[in-house]
Amino acid sequence: MSQINVKKPYLLYVGNAFPHKNLKRLIKAFKAILASKPSLKLVLVGKIDDFYKSFQSLCKELKIKKNVIFTGRVSDEELRWLYQNALIYVFPSFLEGFGLPGLEAMENGLPVASSDSSCLPEIYGDAALYFNPQNTEEMVKAILELSNNKDLRDKLIKRGYKRIKKFSWQKCAQETLEIYKSILL
């Protein structure tokens, strides 16, 4: 990783910083987590735009700037490295159409702490630890529980590997074909 200097342990988020992604609450939750885990980092991967810049200002205001890393865009190789070396993938979103980054995390052996809203419980099934994205304390509790419990992390990693097998282009194409057949025949 020549371009990204990230020291473990760290939480990971991958995606844009639009308001529905709930990064403001994640950053505030992370500040609370630092009280018991001062060496922990939060790595936010995504294009640095005005939304991300506002969160850089928030981190400075909350005095946690040294613990939060904004990577900007990264290569596929760097992203894979970030997934494979993180402690937990956190997905705090209020609304998602699918939630691909959580599945990418599972594919790379990373346990997932996720919002329980939108389609995420349907997509991630029993392979994630869920929290209410409107509740900062619940988010803190879920992240701390997962970071402090290696057995739970290992269990979610195993479930994640199993869960990811349900999602492939071939499987999607076959299911789509079956739907077309049932409609047309």
C-alpha positions as CSV (number, residue, x, y, z in Angstrom):
1,M,0.0,0.0,0.0
2,S,2.2,2.8,-1.2
3,Q,-0.4,5.5,-1.3
4,I,-2.4,4.7,1.8
5,N,-0.8,4.7,5.3
6,V,-3.3,3.0,7.6
7,K,-2.4,1.5,10.9
8,K,-4.5,-1.3,12.5
9,P,-7.0,-1.6,14.1
10,Y,-9.5,0.3,12.0
11,L,-13.2,0.4,11.1
12,L,-14.0,0.8,7.4
13,Y,-16.7,2.5,5.4
14,V,-16.7,2.5,1.6
15,G,-19.0,4.7,-0.4
16,N,-20.1,8.2,-1.0
17,A,-21.0,10.7,1.7
18,F,-24.5,11.7,0.7
19,P,-26.7,12.5,3.7
20,H,-28.7,9.2,3.5
21,K,-25.4,7.4,4.1
22,N,-25.5,8.6,7.7
23,L,-21.8,9.4,8.1
24,K,-22.4,12.2,10.4
25,R,-23.9,9.8,13.0
26,L,-21.1,7.3,12.3
27,I,-18.4,10.0,13.0
28,K,-20.2,11.0,16.2
29,A,-20.5,7.3,17.3
30,F,-16.8,6.9,16.5
31,K,-15.9,9.8,18.9
32,A,-17.8,7.9,21.7
33,I,-16.0,4.7,20.8
34,L,-12.6,6.4,21.1
35,A,-13.2,6.8,24.8
36,S,-12.6,3.1,25.3
37,K,-10.5,2.4,22.2
38,P,-8.2,5.4,21.7
39,S,-5.9,3.7,19.2
40,L,-8.8,2.8,16.8
41,K,-9.0,4.5,13.4
42,L,-12.0,5.1,11.1
43,V,-11.1,4.8,7.4
44,L,-13.6,6.4,5.0
45,V,-13.1,5.5,1.4
46,G,-14.8,7.5,-1.3
47,K,-14.4,10.5,-3.6
48,I,-13.6,13.6,-1.7
49,D,-16.4,16.0,-2.5
50,D,-18.2,18.7,-0.6
51,F,-20.0,16.2,1.6
52,Y,-16.7,14.5,2.6
53,K,-15.1,17.9,3.1
54,S,-17.9,18.8,5.6
55,F,-17.1,15.6,7.5
56,Q,-13.4,16.5,7.6
57,S,-14.4,19.8,9.3
58,L,-16.7,17.9,11.7
59,C,-13.7,15.6,12.7
60,K,-11.6,18.6,13.3
61,E,-14.4,20.2,15.4
62,L,-14.8,16.9,17.4
63,K,-11.0,16.7,17.9
64,I,-10.8,13.3,16.3
65,K,-9.1,14.3,13.1
66,K,-6.0,12.2,13.8
67,N,-8.1,9.0,14.1
68,V,-10.2,9.5,10.9
69,I,-8.6,8.8,7.6
70,F,-10.2,10.1,4.4
71,T,-8.6,8.1,1.5
72,G,-10.4,9.6,-1.5
73,R,-10.7,7.1,-4.4
74,V,-8.5,4.0,-4.2
75,S,-7.5,1.4,-6.7
76,D,-9.2,-2.1,-6.6
77,E,-6.0,-3.5,-5.2
78,E,-5.9,-0.9,-2.4
79,L,-9.6,-1.4,-1.7
80,R,-9.1,-5.2,-1.3
81,W,-6.2,-4.5,1.1
82,L,-8.4,-2.2,3.1
83,Y,-11.2,-4.7,3.4
84,Q,-8.8,-7.6,4.2
85,N,-7.0,-5.6,7.0
86,A,-9.9,-3.8,8.7
87,L,-11.4,-4.9,12.0
88,I,-15.0,-4.2,11.1
89,Y,-17.0,-2.9,8.1
90,V,-19.6,-0.4,9.2
91,F,-22.6,0.4,7.0
92,P,-24.7,3.1,8.8
93,S,-27.0,4.0,5.8
94,F,-30.6,5.0,6.2
95,L,-31.6,3.9,2.7
96,E,-30.0,1.5,0.2
97,G,-31.0,-0.1,-3.1
98,F,-28.7,-3.1,-2.5
99,G,-25.7,-2.6,-0.2
100,L,-22.9,-4.0,-2.3
101,P,-20.0,-2.8,0.0
102,G,-21.2,-5.0,2.8
103,L,-21.1,-8.0,0.5
104,E,-17.6,-7.0,-0.7
105,A,-16.6,-6.9,3.0
106,M,-18.0,-10.4,3.5
107,E,-16.2,-11.7,0.4
108,N,-12.9,-10.4,1.9
109,G,-13.5,-12.0,5.3
110,L,-14.5,-8.8,7.1
111,P,-17.4,-8.9,9.7
112,V,-20.1,-6.3,9.1
113,A,-22.0,-4.0,11.5
114,S,-24.9,-2.7,9.6
115,S,-28.0,-0.5,9.7
116,D,-31.2,-2.5,10.1
117,S,-33.1,-0.3,7.7
118,S,-34.0,-0.6,4.0
119,C,-33.1,-3.8,2.2
120,L,-29.9,-4.4,4.3
121,P,-31.3,-7.2,6.6
122,E,-32.7,-9.0,3.6
123,I,-29.3,-8.8,1.7
124,Y,-27.0,-9.5,4.6
125,G,-29.2,-12.0,6.5
126,D,-27.7,-13.5,9.6
127,A,-24.2,-12.5,8.5
128,A,-24.2,-9.0,10.0
129,L,-24.7,-7.4,13.4
130,Y,-27.5,-4.8,13.1
131,F,-28.2,-1.5,14.7
132,N,-30.9,1.2,14.4
133,P,-29.2,3.9,12.2
134,Q,-31.2,6.6,14.0
135,N,-29.7,5.7,17.4
136,T,-26.1,6.7,18.0
137,E,-25.9,4.7,21.2
138,E,-27.1,1.5,19.5
139,M,-24.5,2.0,16.8
140,V,-21.7,2.5,19.4
141,K,-22.9,-0.6,21.3
142,A,-22.9,-2.8,18.1
143,I,-19.5,-1.7,17.0
144,L,-18.0,-2.1,20.5
145,E,-19.6,-5.5,20.9
146,L,-18.2,-6.7,17.6
147,S,-14.8,-5.2,18.2
148,N,-14.5,-6.8,21.7
149,N,-15.9,-10.2,20.8
150,K,-13.5,-12.3,18.5
151,D,-15.9,-15.3,18.6
152,L,-18.7,-13.1,17.3
153,R,-16.5,-11.6,14.6
154,D,-15.4,-15.2,13.5
155,K,-19.0,-16.4,13.5
156,L,-20.1,-13.4,11.3
157,I,-17.1,-14.0,8.9
158,K,-18.1,-17.6,8.4
159,R,-21.7,-16.6,7.9
160,G,-20.5,-13.9,5.5
161,Y,-18.6,-16.4,3.3
162,K,-21.8,-18.5,3.2
163,R,-24.0,-15.6,2.5
164,I,-21.9,-14.2,-0.4
165,K,-22.5,-17.5,-2.3
166,K,-26.1,-16.5,-2.8
167,F,-25.0,-13.5,-4.9
168,S,-23.4,-14.2,-8.3
169,W,-24.0,-13.0,-11.8
170,Q,-24.7,-16.6,-12.9
171,K,-27.2,-17.1,-10.1
172,C,-28.9,-13.7,-10.9
173,A,-29.1,-14.6,-14.6
174,Q,-30.6,-18.0,-13.8
175,E,-33.2,-16.6,-11.4
176,T,-34.1,-13.9,-14.0
177,L,-34.5,-16.5,-16.7
178,E,-36.8,-18.5,-14.4
179,I,-39.0,-15.4,-13.8
180,Y,-39.2,-14.8,-17.6
181,K,-40.2,-18.4,-18.2
182,S,-42.9,-18.3,-15.6
183,I,-44.4,-15.2,-17.1
184,L,-44.1,-16.2,-20.8
185,L,-44.9,-19.9,-20.6
